[in-house]
Amino acid sequence: MSKQYHIKCAPGDVADCVLLPGDPARVEVIASHWDEAHRVAGNREYVTYTGVYKGAPITCMSTGIGCPSTAIGMEELARCGAKTFLRVGTCGTFQDRVKVGDLAIFDSAIREDGASKAYAPIEFPAVASVDVVNACVQAADGLGFTAHVGTTRSADTFYASHPTPGSSFGGYWQADWKHRFENLQRMNVIAAEMEASVIFVLARIWGLRAGGVSVVLDNMMKLHEEADEFDPEAQLDHSGENIRKLALTGSEAVRLLHESA
């Protein structure tokens, strides 16, 4: 089989287990924590490294932002032989008990994206694989990181729900953000991000495995109540410690899955 059109990978280029960050710049950083790693390909938003972490074959490929580009990347990775997909990224939270810097491990996702509906009706659940969730919990625990397991909300927009006073930019739902966020808080939704739902749906309908873990960067409720305007540069601090947590937790989860196979 020739190289896949978008990700420029072919069978043999990727391991069974693949970490999926969004930002291409994070891939090399994550791979730097492995025992060995080499760059396989780079095209568009898709940068791929494959290597070995503590004896476990492992791949990391960026997906870009949101479910559509993530779905394309997953389709092509699966054709190359990938069997397990673990989203590693950043998120917000709706819960006061979840602190900035904690890990959120997703066992399910609310499907507020559009891409997953092209694969399965909205009634089809977006759920993670139990063994992948357990591996993430065990990995975080072993590393001494505080983690919370629960449901995330995956949406297609980044700015649409954020208040932008005095600006004509933004989305339809801005005026109703508090009511919507309070409902998500009451439903015990622990996170907000943009990719997990399609990863879970695709893996489930293809008979493959998936999970997700993210570092919490902000409290959505407090952010909106305290900030006059959403400033991602000020609010979403992508520190080296956050990426280290993702790299180690994701890689340790892959090791645990490999050893239990």
N, C-alpha and C positions, 0 to 999 in steps of 0.2 A: 504494500500500500504506500502511495506517495505521501508527502507531507500534507498535513491539513492546511486548508487555505488561509485561515486567520492566525492560528497559533504557530504554524510552521514546525510542527512536531510530527513524528511518525512513530509507529509501534516500535518499542525498544528504547525510545527517548525518555519515557516517563515511568515512574514507579507505580505500584498498585495504589499507594496512598499519596494524595496530593493536598498540600496546604494552599488555600486560596485567599491571599490578601487582595485588596483592591488596588493599592498604589504600586506601580511598577518599581518605584525606588525602594520599597520595603523588601523586595525579593532577595536581593544580594545581601541585605542586612540579616535577614532570617537565615539564609544559607551559610552565613559566616559562623553560625553556632554549630554547624555540623562538623563531623570528622573529615569529610571530604565533599566537595561540591564543584560542579562545573556548569557554565552557562550553556544551555541547549539551544535557545532561540530567543528572538526578540522581534516582535512585529506589532504595530499599533499599540494597544494597551496591554498586550500579552507578552510578558517577560518570563522565561522559564529557566529554572535551575534544577538539576537532578544531582543526587549524591547519596551519602550514607550518614546516618546518625545513630551512634551506638549500636552498630550492626544492622540497623533497619534501613532498607532502601527507601528513599524519600524524594519527593518532588515538590517544588513550590512554584506556582504560576499566578501572576497577577490577573485580575479580571476587569479592571477599570471600575467605574462607578455604576451601580444599579444592576437590576435583574436582566435586562436585555443582553448586555455584553457578557454577563456571567453565564447565561444560558448558552450562548455561542461557544464560549470557552469550554464549558462542561461537555457539550455535545462532541466537540473535537477531541477533548481529553479521553472521553469514554471510548471513542473509536481507536484511540492509541493504546487502550488497555487499562486505563485507570479504573479502579474499583471502589475507592473510598475517597470522599471529598470532605475536607474540613475547612470551613470558613474561619479565617483568623483576621480580625479587624478591630474597629473601634465603634463605640455606640454611645448613645445617651441612655438615661434611665428615667422612669416615672416614679420610682420608689425611694423614699427617704432612707430606708434601711440599706440601700445599695449606695456605696460611697464612690466618689471619684478615685480611680486607681484600682478598684476591685475588678474582678473578672466576672463576666456574665456568660454562662454556659447555656446554650439554647437547646431545649428539648422539643420545641414547637415554634411555629411562627404564624402570626396573623397575616393573611395574604392581601395586603393593600397594594400589591404590584399588579402590573398588567400582563407581564410576560408569562407568568405561570398559568394564566387562564387560557393561553393558547395550547397548553399541554393537558390540562385537566380542569373540569368544572370547579367552581368556587367551593362546592360542598366537599371536594376532595381535601383531606387534611394535609397540612405541611408539617410533618413530624420528623424528628431526627431518629437515627438508629440507636437503639438502647446501648449497644456495645461501644459505640463512638462517644455517646454522652458519658458513660461510665469511665471510659479511658481519659476523657478530659477532666472529670472530677478527680480521678486518681492522680493524674499528672499535676493538677493545680495543688492538690493536697500535699503531694510529695515535695513540691517546690516551696511550700509554705505561703502560697498566694491565697488571699481571701476570694472565694468564688460563690456565686449564686446561680442556681439552676432554675430555669423557667421559660416563659414564652416571650418572644420578641415580636415587635411590629415591624414588618418590612414594607417600606413605601417607595414610590418612584421618585419622590421629590425631596430635595434638601432644604430649600428656602421657603417653599410654599406655605408652611405652617408657622413660620417665624414672624413675629411682629416687626414691622418696619415703619415706625411712626414718621409722619411727614413725607412719606415716599409713595409714589404711585406704583412702585414695583412690588412684587410679591404675588401671593396666590389667593384664590377664592376663599380658602378656609381660614385666612388670617384672623378674621373677626370672631371666629368661633373656636379658636385654638384652646382656650381654657376649658370649655365644656368637653371637647373631644379628649384632651389630655386627662381631665379628671375621670372620665369614663375608663380610659386605659389604666389609670392608677387603681380605680376600684376593681377592675378585672384582674389585678395583680400582674399586669404585664411588666416585665423587668427591664425591657430594653427597646430602643428604637434604632433601626439601621436600614439598609437598603438592598440586601442580597440574600439573606438566609431562606426566605420563602421559596424562591425558585430552586435553590440548591436542594432543599428537602423534597420538594415535589418531584423534581426530575430523578433524583436518586431512588425515590420510592417506586415510581412507575417503571423504572428501568431495572429494578431488582438489585440495585447497588446500595452503598452505605453513605451516610452523610451526617455531619454534625457542625456545630458552630461555637466559637468562643471569641469574645471581644473584650477589650479593655474599656471600662466606663470612663468617659471623658467629661461628662456634664450631667447635671440633673435638669431634665427638660422643664419641670415645673418651676424650679427656682430660677433657672436661666431666663424664662419668660417674664417672671414676676419682678426680677431685680434689674434686668437689662433694658435700657431704652430701645436698643436696637441690637439685633443679632450680629455679632462680629466673630466669624469663625477663626480668624487669626488670633484673637484674644481668648476665645472660649475653648477652642479645640487645640490644646497644646500637645503636639505630637513629640513627646520627649523620647530620648533614647531608652529610658526605663520602660515606657509603655511597649515599645517594639520588642525589647528584651523579654518581657513577660509573654508576649504573643509567640515569639520565636521558641522559647523554652517550653511553654505549655503545649503548643501545637506539636513540636518535635517529640516531646516526651509521650504525648498521646499516640503518635504514630508508632513509636517504639513499643509501647504497651500492646497495641493492636497487632503488631508484627510478631511479638513474642507469644501472644495468645492464639495465633493462627494454627 
